[in-house]
Amino acid sequence: MSKLPSTWIDVEIGEIAEVIGGGTPNANDVENFTAPGEGIAWLTPADLSGYKRKEITFGARDLTSQGYKSCSAKLMPKGSLLFSSRAPIGYVAVAANEIATNQGFKSFVLSHDINPSYAFYYLKSIRQLADSLGTGTTFKEISGATAKTLPFRLAPTAEQTRIAAKLDELLAQVDTLKARIDGIPALLKRFRQSVLASAVSGKLTEGWRALNPSVSPILPDELKKAWADAYQSDGRKYKEADLLPGSLGYPLPNSWVEAKVGEVFDVYVGATPSRASPKFWGEEIPWVSSSEVAFCRIKTTRESITEAGYKSASTTIHPAGTVMLAMIGQGKTRGQPAILDIKACHNQNTAALRVHSAYCISEYLYYYLYERYEETRRVGSGNNQQALNKKTVQSLPFPLPPRAEQIEIVRRIEQLFAFADQLEAGIKAAQVRIDLLTQSILAKAFRGDLVPQDPNDEPASVLLDRIKAQRAAAPKAKRGRRSATAG
């Protein structure tokens, strides 16, 4: 640890400031509160959650005169340091005017010789230390006695002003940089959506088609025959899906065909063996639930079923490469796709879309469902919980390019997504570095390395003696009141 400048000293904050608690009137009495800016300004720690500015004027509610008089809240002067002492410990702001707080604060009324901005930044720099001093089982809290013992690094008054001004300048630049970097993930999300929209409309591969003009479209009748032959080889009878009307709503290249999912893919709905029969659940056959279908490749499942469970549920084991679609689920699950990397069966809240490898590749279907995720969610039906069903899944419109172009589309998507992933990883690393930069700047400031010392400055030891003398001579502070009636 570097040596402090000779004109600085370390003190406890209780030596230079009065520690003030707060209070809350009866929350059930609406007469105790009024709109912000209309009564006595009053803060809770929640008012500082996510608060970015240094100074604060009021919180979500003011107190009326009645509410203020009925509780232990104390009105503090402008420039006081408002420091949350619980839930959580360490939020800090400077009072822009007279203000009171609830009991979740241990605030500091400073001597006039202490620069409030300097004190604000110093308290931000010791937030982790303050939090480590908290005690309690339900939530951690620092007491008034502990708050008085918090360390404070006292610099000469003139140097405090120089440090505060420099920190204002540097940290504003850091905040600007952080805001720009924090906005990049949203730009990358839009970039990925733009790539997908371009891919499934044919725009992404315009140049490829110009170089490959002889590639023929896939004819729907040809595909139906291929599925009928596949069914026949399995000893089953092929039946065309009964489809609902609907269209993509945008034009396709001449070599593409607008089809329906049920015309291109073999759609299955799964089932769940009885939970009451332990013999149905084991380690034999991987079983996919809707919560596992989440924009991913499924390599393992949380649960498996036995051969007996498989037969009891009359479900189907699907090969690797099958595309899964969540049809129901909590939150944003409905409409999310995934690709099986293993053989697996699935529950009734998911659809399995088998791909005919001669005509379509799994990744192209997956990226199409990824692109239309929000739109697919909207076609769900039901009163209690909206859900897709087999018919709505089969009826989803589908842009079908030639298989060779599908391969090129997937290659380009994955190349562009890999680029976006690299950028995103770099952004996350940059965000960590920026957070560390703020702490680094604060640390530099409070070891005396941020601005040069002036030998003409009054030493902090003299300043401390004066503050102690002023506090000893001052009459015992009485509870503050506003001169005008509020509320």
C-alpha positions as CSV (number, residue, x, y, z in Angstrom):
1,M,0.0,0.0,0.0
2,S,1.4,3.4,-1.0
3,K,2.1,6.0,1.7
4,L,-0.5,8.8,2.1
5,P,0.5,12.3,1.3
6,S,1.9,14.1,4.3
7,T,-1.0,16.5,4.5
8,W,-3.6,13.7,4.7
9,I,-4.9,11.7,7.7
10,D,-7.1,8.8,8.3
11,V,-10.0,9.3,10.7
12,E,-13.3,7.7,11.7
13,I,-16.2,9.3,10.1
14,G,-17.8,9.9,13.5
15,E,-15.0,12.4,14.2
16,I,-16.0,14.7,11.4
17,A,-19.8,14.1,10.9
18,E,-22.9,13.6,12.9
19,V,-24.5,10.2,12.2
20,I,-28.3,10.5,11.7
21,G,-30.9,7.7,11.5
22,G,-34.4,7.8,10.2
23,G,-37.9,6.7,10.7
24,T,-41.2,5.7,9.0
25,P,-44.7,6.9,10.0
26,N,-47.7,4.5,10.0
27,A,-47.8,3.2,6.5
28,N,-51.5,2.4,6.7
29,D,-52.4,6.1,7.3
30,V,-52.5,7.8,3.9
31,E,-52.5,11.2,5.7
32,N,-48.8,10.6,6.6
33,F,-47.7,10.8,2.9
34,T,-48.0,13.0,-0.1
35,A,-46.7,13.2,-3.6
36,P,-43.0,13.9,-4.2
37,G,-42.2,17.6,-4.2
38,E,-45.3,18.5,-2.2
39,G,-44.2,17.8,1.4
40,I,-41.1,17.0,3.3
41,A,-38.6,15.1,1.2
42,W,-38.1,11.5,2.5
43,L,-36.1,8.6,1.1
44,T,-36.0,4.8,1.5
45,P,-33.2,2.7,0.2
46,A,-35.5,1.7,-2.7
47,D,-35.3,5.3,-3.9
48,L,-31.5,4.8,-4.5
49,S,-31.8,1.4,-6.3
50,G,-30.6,2.0,-9.8
51,Y,-30.2,5.8,-9.1
52,K,-27.3,7.1,-11.1
53,R,-27.0,10.8,-10.2
54,K,-24.9,12.1,-7.4
55,E,-27.5,14.4,-5.8
56,I,-31.1,13.6,-5.0
57,T,-34.0,15.9,-4.3
58,F,-36.8,13.6,-3.1
59,G,-38.0,10.0,-3.3
60,A,-41.1,8.2,-4.4
61,R,-43.1,9.8,-1.6
62,D,-42.9,12.9,0.6
63,L,-44.0,13.0,4.2
64,T,-46.7,15.4,5.4
65,S,-46.2,17.4,8.5
66,Q,-48.3,14.9,10.3
67,G,-46.3,12.0,9.1
68,Y,-43.0,13.7,9.9
69,K,-44.1,14.6,13.5
70,S,-45.3,11.0,14.1
71,C,-42.0,9.2,13.5
72,S,-38.3,9.4,14.2
73,A,-37.3,10.8,10.8
74,K,-35.0,13.8,11.0
75,L,-34.7,16.6,8.6
76,M,-31.1,17.0,7.4
77,P,-29.5,19.9,5.6
78,K,-28.5,20.2,2.0
79,G,-25.1,18.5,1.4
80,S,-25.7,15.6,3.9
81,L,-24.5,12.2,2.8
82,L,-27.4,9.8,2.6
83,F,-26.0,6.3,3.2
84,S,-28.2,3.2,3.2
85,S,-27.4,0.9,6.2
86,R,-29.6,-2.1,5.2
87,A,-31.3,-3.7,2.3
88,P,-28.7,-3.1,0.9
89,I,-25.8,-1.5,2.7
90,G,-23.9,1.2,0.8
91,Y,-26.2,3.1,-1.5
92,V,-25.1,6.7,-1.3
93,A,-26.3,10.1,-2.5
94,V,-25.9,13.8,-1.6
95,A,-28.9,15.7,-0.4
96,A,-29.7,18.4,-2.9
97,N,-32.0,20.1,-0.3
98,E,-33.3,19.4,3.2
99,I,-34.3,15.8,3.4
100,A,-35.2,13.0,5.8
101,T,-35.0,9.2,5.4
102,N,-36.5,6.1,6.8
103,Q,-34.7,3.8,9.3
104,G,-32.8,2.1,6.5
105,F,-30.2,4.9,6.5
106,K,-27.3,6.0,8.6
107,S,-26.6,9.4,7.1
108,F,-23.8,11.8,7.7
109,V,-24.2,15.5,8.4
110,L,-20.7,16.8,7.6
111,S,-18.7,19.9,8.7
112,H,-18.8,22.7,6.1
113,D,-15.1,22.1,5.6
114,I,-15.8,18.7,4.0
115,N,-16.6,18.7,0.3
116,P,-19.9,16.7,-0.1
117,S,-18.8,15.4,-3.5
118,Y,-15.5,14.2,-2.1
119,A,-17.2,12.4,0.7
120,F,-19.8,10.9,-1.7
121,Y,-17.0,9.4,-3.9
122,Y,-15.1,8.2,-0.8
123,L,-18.2,6.4,0.6
124,K,-18.7,4.8,-2.8
125,S,-15.1,3.5,-2.7
126,I,-15.7,1.7,0.7
127,R,-19.0,0.2,-0.1
128,Q,-17.7,-3.4,0.1
129,L,-16.0,-2.6,3.4
130,A,-19.2,-1.2,4.8
131,D,-21.2,-4.2,3.7
132,S,-18.7,-6.6,5.4
133,L,-19.4,-4.8,8.7
134,G,-23.1,-5.6,8.5
135,T,-24.7,-8.0,10.9
136,G,-28.1,-9.7,11.1
137,T,-29.9,-12.9,10.1
138,T,-32.9,-11.6,8.1
139,F,-30.8,-9.0,6.4
140,K,-27.5,-7.4,7.1
141,E,-27.4,-4.0,8.7
142,I,-24.8,-1.6,10.2
143,S,-25.7,0.1,13.4
144,G,-25.2,3.8,14.2
145,A,-22.2,2.8,16.4
146,T,-20.6,0.9,13.5
147,A,-21.4,3.7,11.1
148,K,-19.4,6.1,13.3
149,T,-16.3,3.9,13.0
150,L,-16.3,3.7,9.2
151,P,-12.9,5.0,8.0
152,F,-12.7,8.3,6.3
153,R,-9.6,9.6,4.4
154,L,-9.3,13.3,5.2
155,A,-7.5,15.5,2.6
156,P,-7.0,19.2,2.8
157,T,-10.2,21.1,2.0
158,A,-8.8,22.6,-1.2
159,E,-7.5,19.3,-2.4
160,Q,-10.9,17.7,-1.7
161,T,-12.4,20.1,-4.2
162,R,-9.8,19.4,-6.8
163,I,-10.2,15.6,-6.4
164,A,-14.0,15.9,-6.5
165,A,-13.9,17.9,-9.7
166,K,-11.4,15.5,-11.3
167,L,-13.6,12.5,-10.4
168,D,-16.7,14.3,-11.8
169,E,-14.8,14.6,-15.1
170,L,-13.3,11.1,-15.3
171,L,-16.3,9.1,-14.0
172,A,-18.6,11.0,-16.4
173,Q,-16.4,9.8,-19.2
174,V,-16.5,6.2,-17.8
175,D,-20.3,6.4,-17.5
176,T,-20.6,7.5,-21.1
177,L,-18.3,4.7,-22.3
178,K,-20.2,2.2,-20.1
179,A,-23.6,3.3,-21.5
180,R,-22.3,2.9,-25.1
181,I,-20.9,-0.6,-24.4
182,D,-24.0,-1.6,-22.4
183,G,-26.0,-0.8,-25.5
184,I,-24.1,-3.1,-27.8
185,P,-25.7,-6.4,-26.8
186,A,-29.1,-4.9,-27.9
187,L,-27.5,-4.0,-31.2
188,L,-26.2,-7.5,-31.6
189,K,-29.6,-9.0,-30.8
190,R,-31.1,-6.8,-33.6
191,F,-28.2,-7.8,-35.9
192,R,-29.0,-11.5,-35.4
193,Q,-32.6,-10.9,-36.0
194,S,-31.8,-9.0,-39.2
195,V,-29.5,-11.8,-40.4
196,L,-32.3,-14.4,-39.8
197,A,-34.9,-12.2,-41.5
198,S,-32.6,-11.8,-44.5
199,A,-31.9,-15.5,-44.5
200,V,-35.5,-16.8,-44.6
201,S,-36.5,-14.2,-47.2
202,G,-33.7,-15.1,-49.7
203,K,-31.9,-11.8,-49.4
204,L,-28.9,-13.3,-47.7
205,T,-28.1,-15.6,-50.6
206,E,-29.0,-13.3,-53.6
207,G,-25.4,-13.5,-54.7
208,W,-25.3,-17.3,-54.3
209,R,-28.3,-17.7,-56.6
210,A,-26.8,-15.5,-59.2
211,L,-23.8,-17.9,-59.3
212,N,-26.0,-20.9,-59.3
213,P,-28.9,-20.2,-61.7
214,S,-29.6,-23.8,-62.6
215,V,-30.6,-24.9,-59.1
216,S,-34.2,-26.2,-59.4
217,P,-37.0,-25.6,-56.8
218,I,-38.3,-28.4,-54.6
219,L,-41.8,-29.4,-55.8
220,P,-44.4,-30.0,-53.1
221,D,-45.8,-33.1,-54.8
222,E,-42.3,-34.5,-55.0
223,L,-41.8,-34.0,-51.3
224,K,-45.2,-35.6,-50.5
225,K,-44.3,-38.6,-52.5
226,A,-41.0,-38.9,-50.6
227,W,-42.8,-38.9,-47.3
228,A,-45.4,-41.4,-48.5
229,D,-42.5,-43.7,-49.6
230,A,-40.9,-43.3,-46.2
231,Y,-44.1,-44.2,-44.4
232,Q,-44.6,-47.2,-46.6
233,S,-41.1,-48.5,-45.8
234,D,-42.0,-48.2,-42.1
235,G,-45.3,-50.1,-42.6
236,R,-47.4,-47.0,-42.1
237,K,-49.9,-45.2,-44.2
238,Y,-49.2,-41.6,-45.2
239,K,-52.0,-39.0,-44.7
240,E,-51.7,-35.4,-45.8
241,A,-52.1,-32.9,-43.0
242,D,-55.3,-30.9,-42.7
243,L,-53.9,-27.3,-42.8
244,L,-55.2,-24.0,-41.7
245,P,-55.0,-21.0,-44.2
246,G,-52.2,-18.5,-43.9
247,S,-49.2,-17.2,-45.7
248,L,-45.7,-15.7,-45.1
249,G,-46.8,-12.3,-46.2
250,Y,-43.6,-11.5,-48.3
251,P,-42.4,-12.6,-51.7
252,L,-39.9,-15.3,-52.3
253,P,-37.2,-15.9,-54.9
254,N,-38.3,-17.8,-58.0
255,S,-36.5,-20.9,-57.0
256,W,-38.2,-21.0,-53.6
257,V,-41.6,-22.4,-52.7
258,E,-44.0,-21.1,-50.1
259,A,-45.2,-24.2,-48.3
260,K,-46.5,-25.2,-44.9
261,V,-44.6,-27.0,-42.1
262,G,-46.9,-29.9,-42.4
263,E,-46.1,-30.3,-46.1
264,V,-42.4,-30.4,-45.6
265,F,-41.9,-32.1,-42.2
266,D,-43.4,-35.0,-40.3
267,V,-44.9,-33.5,-37.2
268,Y,-45.4,-35.5,-33.9
269,V,-46.8,-34.6,-30.5
270,G,-45.3,-36.5,-27.5
271,A,-46.7,-38.0,-24.4
272,T,-45.8,-38.5,-20.7
273,P,-45.9,-41.9,-19.0
274,S,-47.7,-42.0,-15.7
275,R,-45.8,-40.4,-12.8
276,A,-47.4,-42.8,-10.4
277,S,-45.6,-45.8,-11.9
278,P,-41.9,-45.8,-11.0
279,K,-41.3,-48.6,-13.5
280,F,-42.0,-46.1,-16.3
281,W,-39.1,-43.8,-15.3
282,G,-35.4,-44.8,-15.6
283,E,-32.2,-44.4,-17.6
284,E,-33.1,-46.1,-20.9
285,I,-34.7,-43.5,-23.3
286,P,-34.0,-39.8,-23.0
287,W,-37.2,-37.8,-22.6
288,V,-37.5,-34.1,-23.6
289,S,-39.8,-31.7,-21.7
290,S,-40.8,-28.2,-23.1
291,S,-38.5,-26.4,-20.6
292,E,-35.5,-28.0,-22.3
293,V,-36.5,-26.7,-25.8
294,A,-34.7,-23.3,-25.6
295,F,-32.8,-22.1,-28.7
296,C,-30.2,-24.9,-28.3
297,R,-28.9,-28.3,-29.3
298,I,-30.2,-30.9,-26.9
299,K,-27.3,-33.2,-26.0
300,T,-28.7,-34.6,-22.7
301,T,-32.1,-34.6,-21.0
302,R,-33.0,-34.2,-17.3
303,E,-35.2,-37.2,-17.3
304,S,-35.4,-40.6,-19.1
305,I,-38.1,-43.2,-19.4
306,T,-38.0,-47.0,-19.5
307,E,-39.1,-49.3,-22.4
308,A,-42.2,-49.9,-20.4
309,G,-42.9,-46.2,-20.0
310,Y,-42.2,-45.7,-23.7
311,K,-44.8,-48.3,-24.6
312,S,-47.4,-47.1,-22.1
313,A,-47.3,-43.6,-23.4
314,S,-47.4,-44.6,-27.1
315,T,-44.8,-41.9,-27.7
316,T,-42.1,-42.0,-30.4
317,I,-38.3,-42.1,-30.4
318,H,-36.9,-39.5,-32.8
319,P,-33.5,-39.5,-34.4
320,A,-30.8,-36.9,-33.9
321,G,-31.5,-34.0,-36.2
322,T,-35.2,-33.8,-35.3
323,V,-36.2,-30.2,-34.6
324,M,-38.2,-29.7,-31.4
325,L,-40.7,-26.9,-30.9
326,A,-42.2,-25.9,-27.5
327,M,-46.0,-25.7,-27.7
328,I,-46.7,-24.7,-24.1
329,G,-44.7,-23.6,-21.2
330,Q,-44.1,-20.9,-18.6
331,G,-42.7,-17.5,-19.4
332,K,-41.4,-17.3,-23.0
333,T,-41.0,-21.0,-23.5
334,R,-43.8,-21.4,-26.1
335,G,-42.5,-21.1,-29.7
336,Q,-38.8,-21.8,-28.8
337,P,-37.0,-24.3,-31.1
338,A,-34.2,-26.8,-30.5
339,I,-32.4,-29.5,-32.4
340,L,-31.9,-33.0,-31.0
341,D,-28.3,-34.2,-31.0
342,I,-29.4,-37.5,-29.5
343,K,-32.2,-40.0,-30.0
344,A,-35.1,-39.1,-27.7
345,C,-38.8,-39.1,-27.1
346,H,-40.7,-36.1,-25.7
347,N,-43.7,-34.9,-23.8
348,Q,-47.1,-33.6,-25.0
349,N,-46.1,-30.0,-24.6
350,T,-43.6,-30.3,-27.5
351,A,-43.8,-31.0,-31.2
352,A,-41.1,-33.0,-33.0
353,L,-40.5,-32.0,-36.6
354,R,-38.7,-34.8,-38.5
355,V,-36.7,-33.7,-41.4
356,H,-36.5,-35.5,-44.7
357,S,-32.7,-35.3,-45.3
358,A,-33.0,-35.5,-49.1
359,Y,-35.0,-32.2,-49.2
360,C,-34.3,-30.2,-46.1
361,I,-31.6,-29.8,-43.4
362,S,-32.4,-29.4,-39.7
363,E,-30.5,-26.3,-39.1
364,Y,-32.4,-24.3,-41.7
365,L,-35.7,-25.3,-40.1
366,Y,-34.3,-24.4,-36.7
367,Y,-33.2,-20.9,-37.8
368,Y,-36.5,-20.3,-39.5
369,L,-38.4,-21.1,-36.3
370,Y,-35.9,-19.0,-34.4
371,E,-36.6,-16.0,-36.7
372,R,-40.4,-16.3,-36.4
373,Y,-40.4,-17.1,-32.7
374,E,-42.4,-14.1,-31.6
375,E,-45.0,-14.6,-34.4
376,T,-45.3,-18.3,-33.5
377,R,-46.1,-17.4,-29.9
378,R,-49.0,-15.2,-31.0
379,V,-50.8,-18.1,-32.8
380,G,-51.3,-20.0,-29.6
381,S,-54.8,-20.5,-28.2
382,G,-56.4,-21.3,-24.9
383,N,-58.0,-19.6,-21.9
384,N,-55.8,-20.4,-19.0
385,Q,-52.5,-20.9,-20.7
386,Q,-52.0,-20.2,-24.4
387,A,-50.6,-23.2,-26.3
388,L,-49.9,-24.4,-29.8
389,N,-51.3,-27.6,-31.1
390,K,-50.3,-30.1,-33.8
391,K,-52.6,-28.5,-36.4
392,T,-51.3,-24.9,-35.8
393,V,-47.7,-26.2,-36.0
394,Q,-48.4,-28.0,-39.3
395,S,-50.1,-24.9,-40.7
396,L,-47.2,-22.6,-40.0
397,P,-46.1,-21.1,-43.4
398,F,-42.6,-22.2,-44.5
399,P,-40.2,-20.7,-47.1
400,L,-38.6,-23.7,-48.8
401,P,-35.4,-23.1,-50.8
402,P,-33.5,-25.7,-52.7
403,R,-31.5,-27.9,-50.4
404,A,-28.2,-26.7,-51.7
405,E,-29.2,-23.1,-50.9
406,Q,-30.4,-24.2,-47.4
407,I,-26.8,-25.4,-46.8
408,E,-25.4,-22.1,-47.9
409,I,-27.9,-20.1,-45.8
410,V,-27.0,-22.0,-42.7
411,R,-23.3,-21.6,-43.4
412,R,-23.7,-17.8,-43.7
413,I,-25.9,-17.5,-40.6
414,E,-23.5,-19.5,-38.5
415,Q,-20.5,-17.5,-39.8
416,L,-22.3,-14.2,-38.9
417,F,-23.5,-15.5,-35.6
418,A,-20.0,-16.6,-34.7
419,F,-18.8,-13.1,-35.4
420,A,-21.5,-11.6,-33.2
421,D,-20.7,-14.2,-30.4
422,Q,-17.0,-13.0,-30.5
423,L,-18.1,-9.4,-30.3
424,E,-20.4,-10.3,-27.4
425,A,-17.6,-12.0,-25.5
426,G,-15.4,-9.0,-26.0
427,I,-18.2,-6.7,-24.7
428,K,-18.6,-8.8,-21.6
429,A,-14.9,-8.6,-20.9
430,A,-15.0,-4.8,-21.5
431,Q,-17.9,-4.4,-19.1
432,V,-15.9,-6.1,-16.4
433,R,-12.9,-3.9,-17.1
434,I,-15.0,-0.8,-17.0
435,D,-16.4,-1.8,-13.6
436,L,-12.9,-2.3,-12.4
437,L,-11.8,1.0,-13.9
438,T,-14.2,2.9,-11.8
439,Q,-12.9,1.3,-8.6
440,S,-9.3,1.8,-9.9
441,I,-9.9,5.6,-10.4
442,L,-11.5,5.9,-6.9
443,A,-8.6,4.0,-5.3
444,K,-6.1,6.3,-7.1
445,A,-8.0,9.3,-5.9
446,F,-8.0,8.3,-2.2
447,R,-4.4,7.4,-2.0
448,G,-3.5,10.9,-3.3
449,D,-2.4,10.0,-6.8
450,L,-5.2,11.5,-8.9
451,V,-4.3,15.2,-8.6
452,P,-1.1,16.9,-7.4
453,Q,-0.7,18.2,-3.9
454,D,-0.3,21.9,-3.2
455,P,2.2,22.6,-0.4
456,N,0.2,25.7,0.4
457,D,-2.9,23.7,1.4
458,E,-3.9,23.7,5.0
459,P,-3.0,20.2,6.3
460,A,-5.9,17.9,7.1
461,S,-4.7,17.6,10.7
462,V,-5.3,21.3,11.2
463,L,-8.7,20.9,9.5
464,L,-9.6,18.0,11.9
465,D,-8.7,20.1,15.0
466,R,-10.9,22.9,13.8
467,I,-13.8,20.5,13.1
468,K,-13.5,19.0,16.6
469,A,-13.4,22.4,18.2
470,Q,-16.5,23.6,16.2
471,R,-18.4,20.4,17.2
472,A,-17.4,20.8,20.9
473,A,-18.6,24.4,20.9
474,A,-21.8,23.8,19.1
475,P,-25.0,23.5,21.1
476,K,-26.7,20.0,21.1
477,A,-28.5,19.7,17.8
478,K,-32.3,19.6,18.1
479,R,-34.6,17.8,15.8
480,G,-35.0,19.8,12.6
481,R,-38.3,21.2,11.4
482,R,-39.4,23.0,8.2
483,S,-40.3,26.6,8.8
484,A,-43.3,26.4,6.5
485,T,-46.2,24.0,7.0
486,A,-46.0,21.2,4.5
487,G,-48.5,18.6,3.4
